[in-house]
Amino acid sequence: MDKSVPAIKKYYNSLSRHYDKGELKEPIVQLIDDVKMIKLRKFLPKNKKARILDAGGGTGKWAIKLANLGYRNIYLVDISPGMIKEARRKFLDKQLGEKVLLFENNIENMPFDNEFFDFVIAERNVLSVANPKKTLPEVFRVMKKGAILYTSLKNYNGIKLHDRLEKFYSGKRSKLEGVSETSINFILFKPESIKKLFKENKLKILKLDSDVTFTSFVPKNELNEMFSHKEVYDKMIEFELKMTQNQKYLNLGYQLLVFAKK
């Protein structure tokens, strides 16, 4: 077993009870999620019975979004029993149990047949935590021919930029490398390294852009005020949808978003 696997499991177990109550509630995260969902819907299968894998699905945030869109064959896989427990609770509360199956499992070795899934989502830096050289071949194995993978990866250039700005304004280095008391490290990606990795794993990139651009530099208190007005929020969504597709601004985002086809 990869030495990092127990640390990853421990780390996400420690977060599981409060995972949805922390930074995931931040205004900028909500905006990013809305931008991601608009982009994601353009690639989702038209058939609501399509099998969808939510790899490293955590507490079920994206599985719930997909179920609410009408998809009824969602398979959520996560290594953390704590995350799975929280996901199960949420699905029961929302009466989505028949649409989502839960598997406590390492996504480097999943219990599914070859070419089983029509679509795969690996959201919120899953491939930045897991070993992509082991995970991507396994994801490729369970994807049907023509299936699409959507994933978000930590953006090396964007995170370094935000880190430098944080250091400049606060006088200290921010904790952006993902190193915690459980000693897990996030892998940071550049566009060229993503292209190389996906090519090696026989996945054709259909779209590569970022999660957010200039909105990420707006102070939190100002964002809260702006987001309280729906018309302003809608304009910001529209703005970010346009800007994140511009390759000149890839270095501004926290994450790089990848849509790839088998």
C-alpha positions in Angstrom: 0.0 0.0 0.0 1.1 3.5 -0.8 2.4 5.1 2.5 0.2 8.2 1.8 -3.0 6.2 1.8 -3.4 5.8 5.6 -2.6 9.5 6.0 -5.2 10.5 3.5 -7.8 8.3 5.1 -7.0 9.8 8.6 -7.0 13.3 7.3 -10.4 13.1 5.7 -11.8 11.2 8.6 -10.8 14.1 10.9 -12.5 16.6 8.6 -15.7 14.6 7.8 -18.0 15.9 10.6 -17.3 19.5 9.8 -16.3 19.3 6.2 -19.5 21.0 4.8 -19.4 23.7 7.5 -16.0 25.2 6.9 -14.6 26.8 3.8 -17.1 25.1 1.5 -19.6 27.7 2.8 -17.3 30.6 1.8 -18.9 32.9 -0.8 -16.1 32.4 -3.3 -16.5 28.6 -3.1 -20.2 28.9 -3.8 -19.5 31.1 -6.8 -16.9 28.6 -8.1 -19.3 25.7 -7.6 -22.0 27.5 -9.7 -19.4 28.2 -12.4 -18.3 24.6 -12.4 -21.9 23.3 -12.6 -22.7 25.4 -15.6 -19.6 24.1 -17.4 -20.3 20.5 -16.2 -23.9 20.4 -17.5 -22.6 20.9 -21.1 -20.8 17.5 -20.9 -23.1 15.4 -18.8 -24.9 12.4 -20.5 -28.3 13.1 -21.8 -29.5 9.8 -20.6 -30.5 10.1 -16.9 -30.0 6.4 -16.5 -26.3 6.7 -17.4 -23.9 5.3 -14.8 -21.9 8.1 -13.2 -18.9 7.6 -10.9 -18.2 10.2 -8.3 -14.6 9.3 -7.5 -13.5 10.6 -4.1 -17.0 12.0 -3.6 -16.6 12.8 0.1 -19.8 13.8 1.8 -21.8 13.7 -1.4 -21.9 17.4 -2.4 -21.6 16.7 -6.2 -23.6 13.4 -6.1 -26.5 15.4 -4.6 -26.2 18.0 -7.4 -26.3 15.2 -10.0 -29.2 13.4 -8.3 -31.1 16.7 -8.2 -30.6 16.9 -12.0 -32.4 13.6 -12.3 -29.5 11.2 -12.6 -30.4 7.9 -10.9 -27.3 5.7 -11.2 -24.6 7.5 -9.2 -21.8 5.5 -7.6 -19.9 7.4 -4.9 -16.5 6.0 -3.9 -14.4 7.5 -1.1 -11.6 6.1 1.1 -12.8 7.7 4.3 -15.5 5.9 6.4 -16.2 9.3 8.0 -17.0 10.9 4.7 -19.1 7.9 3.6 -21.1 8.1 6.9 -21.8 11.8 6.4 -22.8 11.2 2.8 -25.2 8.4 3.8 -26.8 10.7 6.4 -27.3 13.4 3.8 -28.7 11.1 1.2 -31.2 9.7 3.7 -32.2 13.2 4.8 -32.8 14.2 1.1 -34.4 10.8 0.3 -31.8 10.2 -2.5 -30.8 6.7 -1.3 -32.2 5.0 -4.4 -30.2 7.2 -6.7 -26.7 6.9 -5.1 -24.7 3.8 -4.1 -21.9 4.3 -1.6 -18.6 2.5 -1.6 -15.8 2.9 1.0 -12.9 2.2 -1.2 -9.6 3.5 -2.5 -10.1 4.9 -6.0 -6.8 3.4 -7.1 -8.4 0.0 -7.0 -12.2 0.1 -7.5 -14.6 -2.9 -7.4 -16.1 -2.3 -10.8 -15.9 -4.1 -14.2 -14.0 -2.7 -17.1 -15.8 -0.1 -19.1 -18.6 0.3 -16.5 -19.2 4.0 -16.4 -20.6 6.6 -18.9 -19.2 9.6 -17.0 -16.7 10.2 -14.2 -16.4 13.2 -11.9 -13.4 13.6 -9.6 -14.1 17.0 -8.0 -12.3 19.1 -5.4 -8.7 18.1 -6.0 -9.2 14.4 -5.8 -6.3 13.8 -8.2 -4.2 16.3 -6.3 -4.5 14.1 -3.2 -4.5 10.6 -4.7 -1.5 9.4 -6.7 -2.6 10.3 -10.3 -0.2 7.8 -11.8 -2.2 5.1 -10.1 -5.6 6.7 -10.1 -5.9 7.8 -13.8 -5.2 4.3 -15.2 -7.9 2.9 -12.9 -10.4 5.6 -13.9 -9.5 4.9 -17.5 -10.2 1.2 -16.9 -13.7 1.7 -15.6 -14.7 4.3 -18.2 -16.6 3.1 -21.3 -15.2 4.0 -24.7 -16.4 7.6 -25.4 -17.0 8.3 -21.7 -16.0 11.7 -20.3 -14.0 12.5 -17.2 -14.3 15.8 -15.4 -11.8 16.7 -12.7 -10.5 19.7 -10.9 -6.8 19.9 -10.0 -4.9 22.3 -7.8 -3.4 25.0 -9.9 0.4 25.5 -9.3 0.6 29.0 -10.8 -2.6 30.2 -9.3 -1.9 29.0 -5.8 1.7 30.3 -5.8 0.3 33.7 -6.9 -2.3 33.8 -4.1 0.4 32.6 -1.7 2.7 35.4 -2.6 -0.1 38.0 -2.2 -1.1 36.5 1.2 2.5 36.7 2.3 2.8 40.3 1.1 -0.3 41.6 2.8 -0.1 39.6 6.1 3.7 39.4 6.5 3.6 35.6 6.8 3.3 32.6 4.5 -0.2 31.2 4.2 -0.8 27.4 4.5 -1.7 26.6 0.9 0.4 23.5 0.3 -2.1 21.2 1.9 0.3 20.0 4.5 -1.7 19.2 7.7 -1.0 17.6 11.1 -1.6 14.3 9.3 1.2 15.1 6.8 -0.6 14.8 3.5 0.5 16.8 0.6 -1.5 18.0 -2.3 0.1 17.8 -5.8 0.1 21.1 -7.7 -0.4 21.0 -11.5 0.6 23.2 -14.4 -1.3 23.1 -17.7 1.6 21.4 -19.5 1.9 18.7 -16.8 -1.8 18.0 -17.0 -1.6 17.6 -20.8 1.4 15.2 -20.5 -0.3 13.2 -17.8 -3.6 12.8 -19.7 -1.8 11.9 -22.9 0.1 9.2 -21.1 -3.2 7.8 -19.9 -4.8 7.9 -23.3 -7.4 10.5 -22.4 -8.1 13.3 -24.9 -8.5 16.7 -23.3 -11.7 18.4 -24.6 -11.5 21.5 -22.4 -8.9 22.9 -20.0 -9.6 26.1 -18.1 -9.7 27.5 -14.6 -12.3 27.8 -11.8 -12.1 31.5 -11.2 -10.1 34.6 -12.2 -10.3 38.1 -10.9 -13.2 37.5 -8.4 -10.7 35.5 -6.2 -8.9 38.7 -5.4 -11.9 40.5 -4.0 -11.8 40.8 -0.2 -14.2 38.4 1.6 -16.3 41.2 3.2 -16.9 42.9 -0.1 -17.8 39.5 -1.7 -20.4 38.9 1.0 -21.9 42.3 0.2 -21.9 41.8 -3.5 -23.3 38.2 -3.3 -26.3 39.5 -1.3 -27.6 41.1 -4.5 -28.8 38.5 -7.0 -28.3 40.7 -10.0 -24.7 41.4 -9.0 -24.1 37.7 -8.3 -25.5 36.7 -11.7 -23.3 39.3 -13.4 -20.2 37.9 -11.6 -21.1 34.4 -12.7 -21.4 35.6 -16.3 -18.1 37.4 -16.0 -16.2 34.4 -14.6 -17.7 32.1 -17.3 -16.2 34.3 -19.9 -12.9 35.0 -18.2 -12.1 31.4 -17.1 -12.2 30.3 -20.7 -9.5 32.7 -21.7 -6.2 30.8 -21.6 -4.4 34.0 -20.7 -6.0 33.9 -17.2 -5.3 30.2 -16.4 -2.7 31.3 -13.8 -5.3 33.2 -11.7 -7.5 30.3 -10.5 -7.2 28.0 -7.6 -8.0 25.0 -9.7 -7.6 23.8 -13.3 -10.7 22.2 -14.7 -10.3 19.3 -17.1 -12.8 17.6 -19.3 -11.3 14.6 -21.1 -12.7 11.7 -23.3 -11.7 8.1 -23.5 
